[in-house]
Amino acid sequence: MIIDRVVNDTTSRVVSTATAGQIPDFPFLWNIVNSNDFLSKRVNSFAINTLINSAPHRPYPFSLRSDYTTWPSLTDRTFTCRHLGPA
């Protein structure tokens, strides 16, 4: 398993970059999972959430709208992001 350290604007965490390659390619297993509606929803939800949560999340805390973090600067995507705080 390959582990990389990802440094985000607000947090630093360890993320596996090999997560997508760990999805098993077993057709018989997926046929069993997909044959049961309850199991299919749970397994697919877990797989999707695991892959999505392995990447750094938006929104970036700083934008070009203002020098400080505000709710409109986090939700209005017409302004571009900024990685560093004001100088």
Secondary structure, 3 states (H helix, E strand, C coil): CCEEEEECCCCEEEEECCCHHHCCCCHHHHHHHHHCHHHHHHHHHHHHHHHHCCCCCCCCCEECCCCCCCHHHHHCCCCCEECCCCC
